[in-house]
Structures are given as C-alpha cells and as structure tokens.
Amino acid sequence: MAVAAVTTEPLDRQLPMSFHPPLPTQLPKKRLPPGRPREWYVSHNRRLKAMRLVIALLDSGVYQPSSASNHRIRIAAERLDIHRPSDTTCRMVRALIRYGR
C-alpha cells in the first residue's frame, strides 16, 4: 500500500505557475442582453469568474471542495490576474467543484 507524501510547502507554492488567463482571441465575447435587472448582470459575472477559478483550480490538482480554501482560491485569482474574489464567489467555486463531479 502506497503512502501519500505530506507536503509542508505554503499554499501559495502548491499551485503551478503554468496556467494563464485565456487570450482575448480564444473566446469571442458576446454582448449581454439589454434590459435585465442589475442583479442579473452581477450574478452572471460572478458565475463567469467562479467558472474561470474552478478551471484553474482543477488544472492545478484541486479536486475536492475541502481542498479549495478561500486563501487557495484567492491565490489562483491573483495568478490569473483576476480581482480578489469575495466570500460569496469562493463559496460558489466550492459548489461548482462539488456538483461538477
């Protein structure tokens, strides 16, 4: 039976440096539909940010919501050059990891 190695590195050193934000030419942007309430746009942008963060965390080897602490999610956002996510966005990231399985 193999035993997993325990790492003592700080959390900010565990994420690989190789992931980067998508280039603007990779995904064409679409205009958002006009006439929606402001809260719809806020939640839409929050979901997009959470999805980008989930992809980055999955690429870095974080597959369990319990491994995705607020600190680790915020480090991933910093490396992707995304504004610091709120606690609500961090909860959404963990929910996407949990229910995306």
Helices and strands as residue ranges (DSSP letters): H 11-14, H 38-59, G 65-67, H 70-79, H 87-99
